[in-house]
Amino acid sequence: MDITDLAACLEKLGHPTRLAAFRLLVRAGRGGLPVGALQRHLGIPASTLSHHLAHLVAAGLVHQAREGRVLRCTADYARMDRIVEALTAECCAGVEDTNAATEPAET
């Protein structure tokens, strides 16, 4: 995942309502939840939820599928895994401190 794609995903998850919706879908498992159930769990108006879901869908974090009259939302676990992998890929790889010689020592 490139840095631009990662930043876009994190930006969408940076809103408390979108993060709560995404976390709820992750907890729901691979079967996801109907939009109505998401709305009841989150306690927000349908129009507000629709707005936030559109952002998550546009970022590829959530998928929606029509099942008759029900719109079911599911988290994209593979994309979530790529985000976590991108954030941790270089963990503890070391970074040279280029200011070490010019900064005063901490006391």
Secondary structure, 3 states (H helix, E strand, C coil): CCHHHHHHHHHHHCCHHHHHHHHHHHHHCCCCEEHHHHHHHHCCCHHHHHHHHHHHHHCCCEEEEEECCEEEEEECHHHHHHHHHHHHCCCCCCCCCCCCCCCCCCC
